[in-house]
Amino acid sequence: LREGLKWSDGEPLTTDDVVFSYNEVYLNNKVPTGIRDILRIGETGAFPSVKKLSQQRVEFTVPEPFAPFLRYAGGIPILPAHALLKSVNTTDANGNLKFLSTWGTDVDPEEIVGNGPYRMVSYTPSQRVIFERNPYYWRQDTQGNPQPYIERIVLQIIENSDTQFLTFRSGGLDSLAVTPEAFGLLKKGEQLGQYTIYNGGPPSDSRFIGFNLNQARNEKGQPFVDPIKSRWFNTLAFRQAVAYGIDRETMKNTTYRGLGELQHSPIGVESPFYLSPEEGLKVYSYQPQKAKQLLLDAGFSYNSQEQLVDWDGNQVKFTLLVKAEEKSRVDAAVQIQQDLAKLGMQADLQVINFNVVVQKLSSRDWEAYVGGFGGGGSEPHSGFNIWYTKGSLHQFNQSPQPGEPQIAGWKASDWELEIDRLFQQGAQELDENKRKEIYGQFQQIVAEQVPFFFLVNSLSLEAVRDHVKNIKFSALGGAFWNLHELRIEN
């Protein structure tokens, strides 16, 4: 660690905080966190050991080669032991660690301690969060001036995207993530509004449709998914037919106004580990007749009303879940509903609040889902908690998770276990070219088995006022990754 580091309350930041963050929080089974998933090493799922050598030096030891570790160790947040240690060692009336409820929205923001360039001053629910420059932040420019230069940042909380758009146009915001439907109007107003729309190309995010492949039963012995529908979803030809039956080019040109790229892989095109179609990745172009033939060959048929029915005459109908807050995702779900209707399938849309979506996913109470994941950057192992069979985000076939009621009959397919093996192999391999081959095999399996069918990756677009200087926009970090270098020009 650098000498003289301090927390935002002036207390020293030392290797005690590093050891605390790993051993007491991230590797603590009583603290639910996806970070623990990505720190699992090898077939045994062992974790790195963390040991203090001095106030500035800390030693990490891994039980076997683990290629992603250096990238992770540089990006996992360090937490303040002096502020949180007590909460990790005490429980509430329900037996839960007090850590889990510490620093909730009811706490005085000035009690929240961090080590970043800003510290929280105030929080007004549903309105705004105000930050001021952290006077103890370590960074300086080459002339010795403290960074960041911008002294105060206000985050406005505006849930409705239309209201965000109007607030930006009226000058009430300095930046706005530009949605495809707003791009045309905003682009025309760049000069008059004194802002620039930056385009970082496709981000490492993903949008997809997935089916619940879980064949387990809950603690009452009831199946999570209707066995009739589960048989459809677990039929490979059914999933591939859905992939061939969705017109993504139309989705790109209508929902995304042409401001996107078709997505074929769980790994972003900007990643050095991406396997392109030119390199042999299987892709699904829009071929509705091929989709119908796949279904017929698998034993499905059409009744007199041209409805798709299964082997036992059951009409193929299911619920398609989507969060309400993202208009482009809802529009994509509507088109998917229409495209699948052309295959004789009835997909009933369920458009609900994102918090309810998360509850349904975690309780396995869903059939089909139009969803998305945030980008994991350039390291493919960042997706481990999605693809690992026991990962906390392995949504399409969620395994038993710590602390939840007993479930019975859960099983992983052979191809899921092969992905487990490839991720373990990829993490052990230090040669980047060999890692690319390994993660290429992973991408081929996902393309063949279609647990998720990837849709359209919207371009990373953001409008920023021209008085904000030194923007170096990228899809990976957005407009403000170099926040410490930015200046406001009056």
Buried (B, 14 or more C-beta within 10 A) or exposed (E): BEEEBBBBBEBEBBBBBBBBBBBBBBBBEBBEBBBBBBBBBBEEEBBBEBEBEEBEEBEBEBEEEBBBBEBBBEEBEBBBBBBBBEBBEEEEEEEEBBBBEBBEEEEEBEEBBBBEBBBBBBBEEEEEBBBBBBEBBBEEEEEEEBBBBBEEBEEBEBEEBEEBBEBBBEEEBBBBBBBBBBBEEBEEBEEEBEBBBBEBBBBBBBBBBBBBBBBBBBEEEEBBBBEEBBBBBBBBBBBBBBBBBBBBEEBBBBBBBEBBBBBBBBBBBBBEBBBEEEEEBBEBEBBBEBBBBBBBEBEBEBEEEEBBBBEEEBEBBBBBBBBBBBBBBBBBBBBBBEBBBEBBBBBEBBBBEEEEBEEBBBEBEBBBBBBBBEBBBBBBBBBBBBBBBBBBBBBBBBBEEEEEEEBEEBEBBEBBEBBBEBBBBBBBBEEEEEBBBBBBBBBBBBBEBBBBBBBBBBBBBBBBBBEBEEBEBBBBBBBBEBBBBBEEEE
